[in-house]
Structure formats: C-alpha cells, structure tokens
Amino acid sequence: MEAFDQLLAQAPARIDLAGDLDALATLEAELVGKKSLIAETRRGLGRLPAEERPVVGARVHEVLRSLQELLDHRRSVLERVAEDRLLEQDRVDVSLGGYEPSIGMHHILTQTVDEVVDIFTGLGYRVASGPEVELAWYNFDALNTPPTHPSRLESDTLYVEYGDPSDEMLLRTHTSPMQARYMEQNDPPVYVVVPGRTFRADALDPTHSPVFYQIEGLAVDENITFGDLKGTLAHFAREFFGSERKIRLMPHFFPFTEPSAEMHMSCYACDGSGCRVCSGSGWIELIGCGMVDPNVLDAVGYDSSKLSGFAFGMGAERMAMVRHGINHIKHFYENDIRVLRQFT
Ligand code: PHE
C-alpha cells in the first residue's frame, strides 16, 4: 500500500516529463504494463488472505484508474503537439509573390506620331484622318499633279483600279490628298495635321518600305507667309529634337506647293560640324514643305486671291530613326520585342 502511495505521488511529475508519445508509451508500460507493480499485485491477489483481498483489490483498481487518467490526458496533449508540428511542416506559404504581369506599351511609331501630333495640337491644330484607298483625283489631280507626272506610273504607285483616269483608285502615296479632302469639307481658316499610313511601290531597304507613315500639316488663312512656315517648322524641330536645333529651307519641287522647300535640321549629333549621323554635311533632311499652290486652293473652291497657306509632310519612321539612331526601317515592322522594349 505504501508503494502505491509513493507511485501515485510521483506519477503526475513523471508523466508530465514525458516529452513525446514514445517516451509516454515507455512510461505507460512501466506504470501500468504487464510487469508493473499494479499488474503484479493483481496477479498475486489470489494469494492474499480472503479479508485483505477486497481492500487491496479496490486500491489497485483506484490507483490504476488514476494513473490511466493521467496518462490519457498527457497523451492527448502530446498528440495535439505532434499534430501541430506536422501542420507546421506542411504549411503552404501563400504569401509567396506571384509573377509580375508584363505591361504593354505603345509601339515606337505610335509614340512618335502621338508626339508629333501633340506638338501641333499645342499650336491649335486639329487632327484629321482619311482613306488609305484613295481616288487618283485626290492623290494627284486635286494636288496640281499633271496626268503625265512620273509618280503616277505603276512603277511608283500601287493601283487598285488602273486605266480610266476618271475612276482610278490607288493606295495613297502620301497623306497630301487629305489637304484637298479637308478643305472640301471645312471652311477656312484651316489648321490641321493628318497622320496616316501611306504606300509606294518601293522595295524594302534601310530607308524605304512599301508601307510607311506620314504626318501631313496644312495651314490656310489670310496673310499666311513663308515666314510662318519657317517659324512653325523651327518650333517643331526644337520641340521634337531639342532646343538647340536650327533649321534651313532648301529649294525643292512638289507639284502642289509653290515655292517648295526641303527643311533641313542642324545635326543633333555634331551640332553642324559634320559627322557620321549627317554624312558629314552637318544637316539632316527632314521635311518636304512649301506654300500651298493657288491651283490647289482653286481645285477645292477656296478663293486663292484672298487666302494663302503652307503645307508640310514628314515621314514618321524617318523622325523616329533620326531621333533614336535606328539604322534600318525594318525594325518598325518586324516587331521584335527586344527592339520595341527599348522604347518604353
Ligand atoms: N507629300 C509630299 C511627299 O510625300 C510631302 C509634302 C507635303 C510636300 C506637303 C509639300 C507639302 O513627299
């Protein structure tokens, strides 16, 4: 009986010391297993005097129940700990960052056209667009281009309908037909820019493509002078290429402007002293322009005795190539993402 008392007194501390389920199983075997004091006492009950048997039997039962209760409680605690540890090991870290989606961007040509157009809308110009499949009338005749002009040949112009001059249709070779269309639809004064796709029977080489983009400009009002043209283009050059740029206007020819000029800009790479970018000349040819020929004003019903104007046309690819040092026009159309990403 004394041994039982001692056993019970020590049991809670010992059971609490069992750190895991294995240790608890070992202790359980020792306390209540086949070779335990309790099991032995039970087996020996039959050998006790009859009057002691119920007393000892009851005590054994009591001690066994207490021990088993303590063991079971400890087991449930250890099981919970083991389960928590397992859950901790299997944990999925949902806080792990995902993949950043790659954000798209505007194509370098779109960016260039938008920037050029913005400079002119900043001066009060409107923006218009017109058909890519055009009547020969607007592309040539209304623009003072005679029927015999070589640019009309099939070797230069891509025709949709060819032969009978009155209903010839073509892929517009420039954005200039919108000069005539816009003036037909709108009363003066006119200040408009027209970005758009244009087409020519050219083979692809570093500076030519059968499809390219132009931005047309047209200003028609009373008292518009060549000085206005020069000031406008100088402003554009400084806005688009930098405040140090100078321009010069060299004599040229276009059927629809008189006088006509080619605008040259001082080379941004050498500031005019001559380098590889400007082929040693110090100047870069940039924009075709001139004073609107009175015949063009007459063709759309404008009074050429009261109105005058200037027009200009620039290639969007050329603007982007000069500004970014792009050396082949094909880079605009191949859409190699490694090239395009350089212009975010
Ligand atoms: N349309 C001409 C070209 O494509 C450019 C230009 C436009 C010239 C307007 C004068 C006036 O080359």
Residues whose N, C-alpha, C, O or C-beta is under 5 A from the ligand:
A	BS01	LIG	T173 H174 S176 F254 T257 G288 C289 G290 A311 F312 G313
